[in-house]
Amino acid sequence: MTTWRSISGRSGFTALAAVVFLLALLLVAAGRPQAAAAGGVGKWTDLTGRTGTNLTQAGLVVTPDGLLHVAWIRDGAAAGTQDLLWRDVKKTGGFTSAKVLESAWAGLNDPSVVYDPSTSETGVVFGGIRSTSPSDPYDGLTFTVTPDGGSTWQLYPSGVIDPPGSTAYSSPVSAIGVDAWLYTTWYGSNGVWVHRGLDPSAPAYDYQSGLGNYGYYSDFGLDHGGDLWLVWASNATGESGVWAARVDQSSGAMLGSPVKLPGSTTRFAGAQQFDMMTSRVPVTGRPNAGGVYVAYPTGYPSTKVVKLWKLTASKVSSVTVATGSRAKDQTAVAADGKGHVWVVWSQEASGRDRVYVRRSNASATKFGPVRYFTVPKGWDTVFHLAAAARGGRLDVLAHLGGTKGEATWHIQFKPPV
C-alpha cells in the first residue's frame, strides 16, 4: 500500500497527476480578507474576513521556514456555495495575501493543514461535496497540496480518500502526517473514525463504538517518542467526557483501550456531568520532549477551571492551569521547541471576552503568570481558539462574533520577562 504519492515519485502527499490551479486572487470585496496586513504582539488583526458562520475552525501548521499556514472556509459568492481559502502569517505577525484554493463547492467542512518534510509540501485536507452531480468524484474527504510554497495548488485527481458510505464530508476533519503516512479523523453522532492513507478501500476505525453514540471533535497529538494519540469528546450516556487512545500506526486501529481523562467530568446532581466545547479537542505534542498535552475547560454547571493533561503510554496526569469565579469557554494549547507548553483560554469580562495565556517552564512542570488581551470592539464572543508556538512567540487565532458578524482574528503573545 502506498500513501502520499508525489508528482516526482517521492514519498509525499501530492498525486501522480493533477489539475494545477495558478491562483493569485486578492480578495478586496467588503467583508473579505485584504492583502498583506501588519500584525504582531498585542495587536488584533482580522485574518479571514467575514466567514458567514460562528462555526468556522481554521486549520493551521508551522513549517520549518517559520511560516504559519492557515486554511479556512467561508460562504461563497453564489448562494448555497462555499470557498476554501489560505494565507500565511509571518514570524512578526504580518499576513500574506489570501488565496482561494477551491471555490463554489456545494458544501465544505473545516479543513486541516499538514506538512510533509520528505517533500517540503504543505497540504489542506478537507471534507466536502463539490457539486450535486452524481458523477462528480469529489464527494467526501480529499486534499489539495502546494509543492512550491503556495504559488501553485494541486487537487487530488482521484477524488475522495475516505471509505464509501463514511460521513467524512459532514464534519470538520483533523489530519496528521507520520512517517510518510497520512492519518485522518472525522466524527458524527454515531462514531469517531480514524483512517490511514489515501486508499478508500482501507477501513476506517470507530473509536467511539465501545462507548455508545455521540462522539465529537476528534484530533491527533504526536509524542516526540513516536506515539500517535487520538483525543475526542464523548456525550454518550454514562461515558461523557474527554477521551484519548493511542493509534496503531500500521493500520489506524486503536491500540489498547480508550481512557477518559480524569477530571474532565464533574459530579453534579448525582451524576458525572460534562460541558462539551463545540471545537476540536485542543492537543499538542512537545517537539523535543515526551508527552502529548490536552487542554480543556472543566466544571459543571459552569466551566470555571482549565485543566492540562499529559498523556504517555504508561500514565495520564493533569495540572490545573486556571481557576476563578468566571466561566472559561474555549481553550487551545501549543508547545515550542524548547519544551514550553502554552495554554490559552477565553473568559468574559465587562461584556466582552478576553483571551488569556499561560506558558510553562521548559520542563512543563510549572506555569508562569497570566497575560490577556480583550477582543476588539464590536466583537464580543470567542467561538473557537487555535494556537501555534514559534520563535519565542505564541500565535493565537480566535474566531469572534459580534455586531460586525463572524471572523477569525489573529494576535501574538510574548512571555513575560
N, C-alpha and C positions, 0 to 999 in steps of 0.2 A: 504494500500500500504506500502510495506517495502522498505527500502533503503539499505545502505551499510551493508550487512549482513555478519557476521564474521563466521569463522570455528567453534568457540566455542558457537555460538548462540548469542553473544553480539552484540550490535548495532555497526557496523563498516563498512569498505568498502572492506573487503575480501568477498569471496564467500563460499557457503556451501561445495563445493569440488573443488579441483583444481589440476592441474599438478604442482608439485613442481620442480623448477629449482634450483639446487645447483650450484652456479656459483662463481668461484674464479679465473677467467681467467685474467691474467695480459697481457696487450697489449704492446708488445715490438717491433712490426714491425715499420719500418720507417714511420714517419708521424702519429703514433698512440700515445695516451696519455700514459705516463710512469707510473710506480709505484709511491708510495707516494713521494711527492715533497715538498720542502720547499717554503714558501711564506712569506707574511707579509706586513707590512705597507710600501708603496712606492716601492714595488717590483713586477714587472710584471712576471707572471708565466703562461705558456701555460697549460690550463686546459683540453682541448678537443683533442688536436692534429688536424690534417687536417680533415675537415669535408666534403670537396669537393664542397662547395657552399657558397656564401655570404649571403644566406637566413637564415642560422641557428639562431634560437632563443631558447636559453636554458630555461628550466623550473627550478624553484628553490623554496625552502621553508626552513625556520629555525624552528627546533623542540626545545622543552623545554630543551634538554640537551645542547643547544648552537651550535649544528652542522648545517651547511648549506648544504643541499642536492641539487644536481644538476643533471638534466637529459637532454640528447640531442640526436640528430640523426646524423648519418654520412653515407657516401657511404659504402656499404658492400664490402666484398672481391670478390664476384661474380658480374659481370657486371649487372647493372639494378636492384640491390637489395640495401636495407638499413638496418642498425642496430640501436637499441636503447640502449644507454649507461647511466651509473650512476657513480657518485663518490661524496664523501663528502669533504667539506672544513672545517678544524678545526678552532677553535676560533683564533688561532695565524696565520692562513693563509696557513698552510700546507695541502696537499691533502692526502686522502687515495687512494689506488689503484682503478683503473677504473674497472667496471664490465659491461659485456654485458648482458642486460636483455632480449632482443629479437634480433634475427639475421636473415638475409637473407629474410626479408619481401619484397614483390613486390613493396610496396610503404609505406612510413611513413610520417607523418607531425609533426611539432614541438609539444612537449609534455608540459603538465602542471604537477606540483608536488603538492600534497595535504597531509595534516596531519590530522588524526582523534584522538583527545585527549581522547576519550572514550575507545579506544583500544590501543593507543600508536602505531598505524600502519601508515606507510607512503606509499603513492601510487603514481603511474605515470599514468596519463590519456592521451591517445593519439589516433589519428585517423590514420587508415591505411588499407591496403589490404595485407593480409598475402601471398596469392598465387592467381594464376589465375584460380584455380579450383572453379567451381560454387557451390560446396558443402562445401567449407571452410567457417565456421561461422564467421571468423574474416575479415569482410569487412565493416568497419565503425568505430565508436567510441567505444573504450574499455579501459581497465586499467590492470595494474599489481601492486601487493602490496607486501610489506615486513612486516611480523609481528614481526620480531626479529632484527631490526636494520640494515638489509641489507645482512644477510648471506643467506637467502632463499627468493625466489620470487614466487608468485602465479599469474598466468594469469587467468583472469576472465573466468570461464569454459563455460558460456552460449553464448559467442560470443560478439555481439555488444550491446550497451545500447542506441543507438540513434534510432529515428523512421525510418521505411522503407522509402527509397527514399530521405533521407536527404543527404546533401553534407559534412557531418562532416569529412569524410575521406580526404577531399581535402584542408583543411585549418589548420593552427595552432589552437590548442584548448586551452582555458583557463578554469580552474576549481577551485572550492572552496567548502569547507565543512562548513555547518552552521547547528547546532542543529541536527546532525546525518543525514543530507540530503546532497547529492552531487548535485551541480549545475554546468552545463557545458555550454559553449558558443562557437560557431563557426560562420563562415561567408562565403559568396560567393557574386558574382556580383549582385544577386537578393535578398539578405537579410542578416540579422544578427539574429541568433537564440539563445534562451535560453531553456534549458531542465533541468527538476528537476528529480532526482532519477535515478534508473537503469532500469526502465521498458520501453522498446522500444515502447510499445503501448501508453505511455503517450505523450501528444502533445509537440511539440517544438514551441515556440512563436517567431514570427518575429518582432523584434524591429525596423527594418528599413522600414517596409511596408508603413507607412504613409508618408515617405519622398521621396520615389522613389527608383530606383535601386542604386547599388554601395555603400554598406556599408562594412566596413572592420575593422580588428584588434581589436576586442572586448575583454574586460577584466572586471573582477569583483573587486570591492572595498567594504569592510565591515566596517561600522561605529561601534564604540565601543558601541553605544546605541542599535545596532541591525539592523539598516537599511542596506540592501544589494543593491548596485548600479551596474548597467552595464554602461560602457563607451565604445564608439566606434568612428571611423572616418567615415564620410559620404562624398562621392563625387557626391551625387545626384544633379541634376540641380536645382539651386536655394536654395538648402538645404545642402550645403557643410559646413564642419567644424567638431569640436569635439562635440559629443552629449553625454548626460547622462540621465538615467532614473532609478527610483527605481524598484526593483524586488519584486513582490508578492511572499513571501516565502511559501505560501500554494500551489502554482501552478507553479511558474516560469513565469507567465504572467507579463506584465508591469503594474506598479501602476501609475495611472495618465497619464500625457502626457510627452513626452521627452522634454528636454531643450537643446538648443545649448549653449555651454559655451561662454559667451560674450568675444569678442576679439580673438577668435580662427580663425576668418577670417579677412581679411583686404580689405578695399575698394580700388580698383585699376582699372583704365580704366573704371569707371562707374559701376563696379560690385563687389560683395563680393568674394574675391579670397582666396584659401586655398591651402597650400603646405603640402600634407599629408606625414607623415613618413611611411615607409614600415616596421613598427614594431607595436607590441601590444601597445595600448594606455597606457602609464605609470600611474598607480593608486595605492594608498595605503590608508589604514585606520590607525589612530593612536591608538595603543593598549589600552592605558589607558585614552583616551580623545576623544572628539567628532569630527565628520567631516571625510569626505573622500577627499583625495587630488589628483589632476591630474596635471601633468607637461607636457608642450608641447611647441615646438618652434613655434613662430608666426611671421607674417610679409609676405609681398609679394611685388616684386618677390623674395626677399631674406629673409630668416627667421633669423632676427638679434636680436630677443627678445625671452626670455624664460619666460613663464607665469606659475604661480601656482594658481589653482583654489581650493577653499574649497567648498565642496558640503554638504549641510544639507537639511533636508526635507522642511525647510522654506526659505532657501536663498542660492544663489550661489554668491560667492565673489572671487576676484582674487588679486594677487600682482605680480609685475614684479621682477624676480629673476636675470636676466642677460640682458644686452644690449651691444651695441658696434657696430663697423663697419663691423665685420665679421659674416658670417652665422653660426648659431647653427644648427647642422644637426640631432642629435639624443638626446633623453632625457631619464632619468629614475628618479624614486622617491621612497623613503623608509622612514619609521618612526620607532623610537625606543620607548622603554617602558617608557622613561622619558618625552616623548612629542615632542622631536625634529623631525623635518622633514628635510630630506636630499634631495637636488635636484642635479641631475647630468646631464651634457650635454657635447657634443663633439663639437670641433671647430678647424679648420685648422690653422696652423701657420708654416711658412717656409717649406711648402711641406709635413708636417706630421700632423696628427690630435693630439690634446690634449684632455684629459678627465678632465673636471672641476667639482668641487663640492662646494656647499654652504650648511651650516647647520643652521637651525633656532634656536631660543631660545626655552625654554621648553614650552612656550605658543604658539609657531608657529606664532608669530606676527612680528618678526624681524629676519634678516639673518646676519650671520657673514661674515668674509672675504672669498675671493675665494682662493681655492687651486687647483693645477692641476699637472698632470704628462703627459709628452709626450709619445706616444705609442712607443714600441720598434723599433729599426732599422730594416728595411726590411718589416715593417708592417705600411702602410701609412694611411689607411682609417678605420674609425669606421662605421660598418654597422648596429649594434644593441647594445643597452645597457640594462643592468638589474642591480638591486641593492638590498641589504638587510642590515639592520642595526642590530647590536648585540654587546653587551659588550663594548659599547663606541667606536666601530669601524664601518666603512662602508665597506662592500664587494661590489666591482663593477666587473661585468662581461662585457667585451667588445668583441664583435665578430669583428675581424680585418681581413683586406685583404691587400695584397701587393705582392711583388715579390716572397714571400715564399708560397703563397696560401691563404687559409682562415682557421682561427681557433679562438676559444673563449679563451681569456686570462683573468686572474684574478689579481686584485690588491686591497689592503686595504688602506683606508684613516683614519686618526685620526683628530679630530677637532683641530684647532689652540689653543694654550694655551692662 
